[in-house]
Amino acid sequence: MNQKILTLLKGDLGRLLVLVGIFLFFAILVPEGRFARIGNVESILVQSSVVALAAIGATLVIVSAGIDLSVGSVIALTVVVIGKVLEDVESPGLLLPVFAVLMGVVVATVCGGVNGVMVTRLGMVPFVVTLSTMQIFRGAASGLARESNIYTSRTWINGMMDPVAGNADRSWMLMPPAVWLTLFCAVAVMLLLRYSRLGRHMVAVGSNEETARLCGVPVKRVKCWVYLLAGLFAGLAGMLQFSYLNMGAPTTAQGYELRVIAAVVIGGGSLRGGEGTIAGTLIGALIIGVLFVGCSQMRWENWLQTVVTGCIIAIAVLVDRLRHRQGERHH
C-alpha cells in the first residue's frame, strides 16, 4: 500500500500537490488576500494558457526525444502575421480576423514542418536545427513587421483573453475562451497519445528509436508529424498572445521557449524521451504561472523570479534523473 502511495506522489498527483502548495504559499504571503481572489485565479489561468498551449506541442516533441527551441519565435511570427492581415482595417468584422488567425496558424505549422524536414531529411540534430530556426523565425517576424509594432483595431480575437469574473454578459462561460481552448486541445492530444497509432509511435520513437524502426515504425514520418503539431500548437498560442497584446509585436514571447520546456519538464516529461503526460504539462504550466504572478504581487525583483523558476526546473530535472537511476537499479 505504501508503495502505491509513493508511486502516486511521484506522478501527476505529486505535481498537483506541489502546485497547491505554491499557491497556498503566495495566498498566505500576498497582503489582503488578493492572491486567492477569483479574479486573480482567472488571471493566472489566462496567462498560463499561452505557455500551456505551446507546451502541449512541446510535450509531443520531448516525448519523441526531440527538442524545440524555436517555439517563442514561432509565437512572435504568428502574432506579426495576424497583425499584418488586420493592419489599417478599422472595422475588420468577423471573417477577416478568422482569415488572419488561419494565416497565422498555417505559417506556424509550416515553421514546424521546416523543423521536421531539417531533422528528418537532412539528419540534423534537433537542438541545432531549432536553435538556428529560432533566429530565422524571429528575424522573419521583425522583417515582416519592419522592426516595429503593428497596431490593429479590436476584434473578437481580443475577447479570447477577456475575464469572465464580474462580467454578467460572459458569466455563462465560467472561464475565458482561452482556457477552454487550452483544455480542448489538451484532451484531444491526450486521446491522440493514448488511443491513436501515431501517439503510440511517438512514445515508441522516444523510448528507443532503433527498436521502433526495427518494429516497422516510420520514424521519419512520425518525427515530421511531431514538429508539425508543435508548430500548430505554437500558432494557437500565438493567437492567444495576439489576443493579450492587441498588436503585432515582433519582440514578444522572448524566452518563452524556456518557459515551455520548463512546463513539460516540471510536468514529468523526460528530456531522454519516451515519457511525458499532457496533464503533467498543464500542471507544470500552472506552476510557472502561479510563480510569475505570485512573485509579481510580492513585488520581488525580476532576477529573483528568474532564479526561483530556474531552481524549480533544476529540481524537476534532478528528480527525473533520480527516477531513471532507481529504475535502472531495479532492472
N, C-alpha and C positions, 0 to 999 in steps of 0.2 A: 504493500500500500504506500509506504514511504517513497519507494522508487517511482511509482506512478505520479505522486505529487511533485517529486523532483523533476520528472520529465515534463510535466505541465508547466512548471515555473521556468524551465529553460526555453519554452516555446513562446507563442504569442501571448499566452496568459501572463507570463512573467513580464513581458514588454508592456502589456496593458497596465500592470500594477506599477511599473516604473513611470508610465505616463500619468497615472492618477497621483502618484507620489510627488512628481514635479509640479503638477497642477496645484495640489494642496499646499506645497511649499510656497508658491507665489500667492495663493489665495490668503494665506496667513500673513505674509510679509507686506503685500501691497496695501497701503492705507485705505481706510474707509470701505473695505470690502469690494473695491472696484473690479478686482480681477475676476471674481466669481459671478459677476452680473451677467444676465442673459445676453445683453448686447455685446459684452466683451468676448464671451464664449463664441458667439456668432462671428465676431470679427476674427477670432483665431481660426475657426473653420474655413472662412472665406480666404484668408491669407494663406492658409496651408494648402488650399485646393490647387493652386498653380504648381507648387512643388510636388504635390501628391499625384497630379495627372501626369506630369513628366516622369515621375518616379515609377509609375505603373509600366511605362515603356522601358525604362532603365532596368526594371526587375527582370524583364524578358531577356535583355542583353546580358545581365550579370548571371542569370540562371544558366545561360548558354555559354558561360565562361568568357564573355566579352566585356568591353568597357566602352562607354560613350562620354567623351569629354566635350562634345560639341553641342550638348543639349541647350545650354544657356544662349549660345549664338543662334541656334535654330529658333528659339523662342523670340529673340530680338528680330530676326529676319521675318518671322511671321507677323509680328507687331507692325513692322515697317510696311510689309506688303498690304496688310489690311488698311493701314493709314493711307497708303498711296492710292488705293482704289477709292477711298472715301474723301480724298483731298479736294478742297474747293467745292464741295457739294453741300449746299445749305440745307436742303430737305431731302435726305437720302431715301426716305420711305422705308419699305420693308425688304424689297428684293435686292437692292444694291448692297446693303450690309450682308445679306445671305451670300451673295456672289463674292464679296470681299473676304468673308470667313472661309468660303470654299477655296478661293485662290490661296489664302494664307496656309491652310491645312495641306493643300496639294503641294505647294512649294516646300513645306516642311517634310512631307512624305518623300518627295524627290530627294531632299537632302539626306534623309535616312537611307534611301536607295543608293545614293552615291557612296555613303559609308560602307554599305553592304557589298557593293561591287568591288570597292577597293580592298576590302578584307578578303573576299572570297576569290575573285577573279585575278587580282594582282598579287594575292598571297601576302599582303602587308599586315603587320601587327596592329590589332585594333587600337592600342594606346597611341601609336604613332599616327595612324590614319585619322583618328578623331581629334588628336592634338593639332594636326595640320588643318583639318576642316573647321575646327573651332575658330581659327584665324580667318580662314577663307569666308565662312558664312558671316562672321562679324563684319569683315571688310565689305562684303556684298551688301549687308544691311546699311552700313554707313554710306556707301556709294549710292545706293538707291534713294536714300533719304537726303543725299547731298550734305552729309555730315551735320544735319540739323533736325530738330523735331518737326514732325508733320502734324499739324493741328487739324482736327476734324469736328464736325457737329455731333451732338449727342444722338445716339441711335439705340435701338433695342439691345445692342451688344453690351452697352454700359449697364443695363439692368441686370446682367448676369451676376454682378457682384454686389448689387444694392441690398441693404439689410432688410430683413423681414420684421424683426422686433420693433414694436412701436409703430408699424405701418399697417393700418387697418385694411388697406387695399391689397396687401400682399400676405396677410397673416395666414391665409388658407394654404400657402406653400410650405409652412412650417420651417423650411430652411431656404436660403437663397438658391437660385438655379445653378450656380457654380458648384455648390456642394452636391446637389442631386446629380449633375453631370458626372462629377468625380465618382460618386457611388455607383452609378450605372456602368461606367467604364470599368470600375474595379470588379463588379460582379461578372461582367462579360469576359474579362481576362481570367478571372478565377475559373469560370466554366471552360474557357479555352485550354488552360493548363491541365485541368482535371479530366476533361472528357474528350478532347479532340486528339487526333493523331499528331497534328502539328505541335500541340502542347507537350505531349509525351516525348516527341522527337527533340524539342528544345532542352528538356531535362536530360535526356539521354546524351545529347551532344555535349552539354556542360559537364556531365558526370565523367564521361570518358569518350572523347571524340573518336579515337581509333576503334574502340569496341562498337560504337554506334555505326561507324562506316562499315565494319565487317558484318554487322547485322542488317545491312541494307538501307540504313537511314541516309537520305540525300542531304549530306551535311552542308554543302554549299548553298543549296536551295533554302534549307532551314535558317541558316545564318542571314541570308538575304531577307527573308521574311521578318526575322527578329529586328533588323535595323530599319526596315520599312515601317514596322509597327512602332518602333521607338520614335521615328520621325513623325508619324501620325499623332501620337500622344503628346509629343513636344509641340506640335502645331495647335492642338486643342488647348494646351497650357498657354500657348502664345495668345490665343483668342481671349482667355481669361485675363492675361496680363494686359492686353489692349483694353479690355473692359475696365480694368482698375485704373489705367493711366488716362484713357480717353485721348490718346495721341500716339503717333508712331515714333517711338524713341529708340534710335539705334544703339544707345548705350545701356538700355535696360537689361535686366537679368544677368548682369556681370557677376560671376561667382556662383551662379545657380547650379552649374554642373557639380560643384562640391556639395551643395545642399541636397541635390537629387541623389547623388551616390551615397551620401550620408544617410538619407532616409531609408534607402534599400539596405545598407549595411546594419544600421541600428535596428531595422526590422527583421534581421536574421538572415539576410542574403549573404552568401559566401562569395568572395572575390575569386575563389577557386572554381566556382561554377557548380551547377547541379543542385543548389539549394537556394530557397527564397520563396516567400509567400506574399501574395498581394495584401492580405490582411496585415501582415507584419510591416509591409512597406507603408501602408496608411497610418499605422501606429507610429512608425518612425517619422513620417512627415508631420504628424501632430506633435510629437515630442519637440521637433525643431521649431514648429510654430509657437508652441507654448513657451519655449525658451526665449525666442526673439521678442514676443510680446511681453513676457514677464520681465525680461531684462530691461526693455524699454520703459515699462511702467515703474520699475525700480530706479530708473534713471542711471543705470550702470553705463559706463562708457563703452563705445563700440569695440575697443580692443578686448575688454573683459568678456563681452558677449562672444566674440570670436574664440577666445581661449576656452570658455566653458563648452561651446559646441565642439571644438577640437578634442577636448578631453573625453566627451561622451563618445565621439567617433572612435577614438583610440581604445576606450574601454570595450566598445562593441566588437572591434577587430580582435582584441585580446581574448574576449570570451569565445569568439568564433575559433580562434587558433587553439585554445584550451579544449574546446569541444572536439575538434578534429584529433588532437593528441589522445584524448580519452578514448575516442572511437578506434584509433589505430592500436591502442593497447589491448582493447577488448578483442580485436581481430588477431 
